[in-house]
Amino acid sequence: MPVENRERVLRAATDSFLARGYASSVDDIARRAGVAKQTVYSHFPSKDLLFREVARSLAMGVLVELEGGDLRAALVRFGAAYRERALGEQGIASFRTLVPEVPRFKAIARSMYADTVGAMIERLAEYLGAAMREGRLRRDDAELAAEMLLSMLAGTDRVKRLFCVATGIEKDARRTSRIVDTFLRAYKP
């Protein structure tokens, strides 16, 4: 039961933080979880620790694996999965929730970056670096190439969603393909 209660608290805290940000109350989280406030504190001794766990979980949700095979096809699959996670309702809500709290949680923010986007850049750079060494892409700074591709995939589409100019994920798979094709032209051997 304690593990089940912990999971209920985390689900309730995630819903509450996504709806109200750090201003969420522990009372509200306990009510949403259907547990006593003391149960919340028995699993998470402070609201800060609870927020950190929720933030870590939300940030991990954007990670996407890159599968081998045909370079273009692999990048299109990766791009579509990344856009779905980063630009979907949960991704945008997570971004809105986490970014305002970075000044309060600087150390955890650096750690979350390293474990999520930083790790994805590292993996993508390894993949692109291998393609560069094999002559499938022009030799260049693989880490910068990875950062540029991620920026192209999310960039202004994220800003549009943050400002409620666009809603939902771009349904047209052609957009992801066009982004990948533009990237591949830039790094053509």
N, C-alpha and C positions, 0 to 999 in steps of 0.2 A: 504493500500500500504506500509506503513512503516514496518509492520511485514513481508510482502512478501520480501521487500528489505533486511531486516535483514537476513532472511533465505537464500536469494541469496548470500549475502556477506559471510555468514558462509559456504555455499557449495563451493563457489569460494576460500575462504581462506583455507578450508580443502584440496581441490585439489592442491592449490599452495604450502601449507606447506608440504604436502606429497611428492610433486615433488622436492621442493627445500629447505625444512627445514625452519628454522627461517630466512634465507637469503632472503626469498620471499619479494617482495616489495609491499607496499600498492597500488602503481600504478597498478601493475600487478593484484592484487586481485580485485581492482575496475573495471579494464578492463574485467576480467573474469566474474564478476558479472553483467556487463552491467550497472554500476552506476558510478556516479561521486565520486572522491576521498573524497569529503566532506561528501557524504552519508555514506561511510565507517566510517569516523570519528564521524559522528553524532550517530552511533550505538555503536561504540567502540572508545572511546577517544584516545586510543593509540594502537600501534601494539602489545605491550605486552599483553594488555587486550584481544585483538582479538585472539592472540596465546593461551592464557590461556583458553578461551572458546572453541576453537577448540581442544586443548589438553584434556580438560575435557570430551568433547564429544567422542573423539577417545578412551580414556581410558575406558569410560563407555561401549563402544561397546564390550568389552571382557567379561562382566558379564554374567554369565550363572546361571539359576535357577536350583535347585536340587529338583526333584520330588520324592515323597515317593514310597512305594511299595516294591517289591523284592529288597533287598540290591544290589545284583550284577547287576541286570537289570538297576536299578536307577543310579548306578555308571558308567555303560557302556554308558547310554544315556548322562549323565553329561559329561563324558570324551570325547565322540564324539563331543558334542556341543562345549566344551571348546577348543578342538584341532582345530576344524573348525574355530573358531573365533580367537584364538591366533596364529595359524600357517597359516591361510589363507593369501592371498595377502594383504588384508586391515590390518590384525593384524601385519604382519611383517613390512609393510610400517609405521604403527603407531609407532611401537617399534623403528624403525630406526629414525623416526622424533622426538619422545619425549625424548628418553634417552640422546642424546647429549645436550639437553637444561636443564637438571635437575640442573646443577650448577647455571644457570642463574635464575631459578625459584624454588629455594629450598622449599619455603613454599608451593607453589602450588603443587609441586611434592609430598610432604608428604601428603597433602590433597587428591590428586588424588589417591595415593596409598591406603590411608585409605578408600576412597569411592569406590574403584574398587577391586583390588586384595585383599586388607585387608578385605573388606566386604565379598568377596567370600570365603576367608579362614575362616572367622568367621562363615558364614552360613554352610560351609562344615564341620567345626569342630563341630558345633551343631548337624548336621545330624549324623556324625560319633560317637560323644559322646553318642547320644541316642542309636545307634546300640551297642555301648560298654556296656551301662547300661542294655540293653535288652539281653545281652549275645550273640549277633550275631557277635560281634568282640571282640577280646581280649582287656581287659581294659588297657588303656595306655593314654598318653598325646594326646588328640583329636586334639589340634591345630597343634602339630608336625606331626601327621598323615595326616592332611589336607594339610600341606605344602609339605610333601613328595609326596602325590598323585599328587598335581598340578605340582611338579617338574618332576615327572615321565611322566606325560602327555605331557609336553612341552619340557623340558630339552634339550637334544642334537638335537632333531628334530628342535627346534627353532634355535639353533646355526648353523645347517646345512643350514637352509634357509637364515639366515643372511649372511652366507659366500657363498651363491649361490651354495652350494654343492648338495642340493636337491631342487627341484622345486615342487610347488603345495603341496596340503595336501595329506598325506598318504591315498590313496583311500581304502586300505584294512582295513575294519572294524575289522579284526582279530587283528591288532596291538593294537587298543584301548582295545579290550577284553583281550589280553595278558597282557597289563599293569595293568588293573583292577584285573585280576586273580593273578598276582604277588603280588599286594598290599594286596589282600584278604588273600593270603597264609601267608604273613608276620603278619597279624593281626588275624589269625585264633584263635578262642577261645580255 
